[in-house]
Amino acid sequence: MKNKRMILYLILIAVVVFISFYRMDSYITRPGNAYELSPFVEVQNGDEDDEGSFSLMTVSMLNATPALYVYAQFQDGYKILQPEQVRSPHESEEEYNVRQLKLMSDSQINALKAAFETADMPYEVETAGVFVLNVLEGGAADDSLKAGDRVLSIDGNDFESQQDFIDYLAEKQSGDSVELVIERNERELIETITLEPLPTDPERAGLGISFVEDKTITTEPEVSIDSEEIGGPSAGLMFTLEIINQLLEEDIAKGYDVAGTGTMESEGEVGRIGGIDQKVMAADNDGMEIFFAPDDEVSAEGESNYEVAVETAEKIGTDMEIVPVKTLQDALDYLEQLQPK
């Protein structure tokens, strides 16, 4: 009898461990937190005595376990996502994380550009090569390049744009070798790679990578942004507002705790993001008073970020003001008309 109880006890432990820790091939997202941006952004000799605040919003994403999967079915604000809803085809989890950090980096460049244009202060944007997002398994660069590498030159040639890089490789054939100067972990390396047919298109030869143009921005005064643990482009609008707030003497938040979301596009448009409902919940949980939501154009069957944000705010009964914005100027105009708190 004692042995049977011990066996049952061990089986129970094994089941508990399995449902708690076994990683399923899906993800769970839930409302994250509001992060005040002033500790992340530092403008040299900038204004630091403002009473108001700007905060970015996050959505937490977890690998699903059986227990979490069941829990998410009944919990408000939790969503179950399949891998194809999160990662691009042929993209590993590590490459997904690299892409998210790159999207955050690019959003910061757009935020700096928009903020310095608004404040009428000087800046300069330069091309810094191409940034490797994904290396195809079985491709020519499979053993040579990694996601996160920056390709600085090819066969001794710098290039002014991503298109220059594409055009140069387009003239090559399978079996041709190219010499790449790359930057990895702040070190420069040289890799010689023989081009091969692309795993996704055997009629064409290439490196077997996906990449985007890499840019740097120089500003006066200098701005440092520390966001290494936060990925994705959705904080672009809020980074822009925080930078402007430190560049200018006045408190443009007028003493309010302002949250929001939306990408910052190169011409000042605020772009659509995912998880707007979860971000509204997170902002309410953290006591935000104003929430900027992208007022994006959608198809007849869909809803804009702003419409979903308003529906969520009504559902949870928040007193937080939901403000629609199509552009950075919309957000600035709203803040301008606010009475100081």
Buried (B, 14 or more C-beta within 10 A) or exposed (E): EEEEEEEEEEEEEEEEEEBEEEEEEBBBBBBBBBBBBBEBBBBEEBBEEBEBBBBBBBBBBEBBBBBBBEBBEEEEBBBBBEEEEBBEEBBEEEBBBBBBBBBBBBBBBBBBBBBBBBBEEEBEBEBBBBBBBBBBEEBBBBEBBBBBBBBBBBEEEEBEEBEBBEEBBEEBEBEEEBEBBBBBEEEEBEBEBBBBBBBBEEEEBBBBBBBBBBBEBEBEEEBEBEBEEBBBBBBBBBBBBBBBBBBBEEBBBBBBBBBBBBBBBEEBBBBBBBBBBBBBBBBBBBEBBBBBBBBBEEEEEEBBBBBBBBBBBEEBEBEBBBBBBBBBBBBBEBBEEBEEE
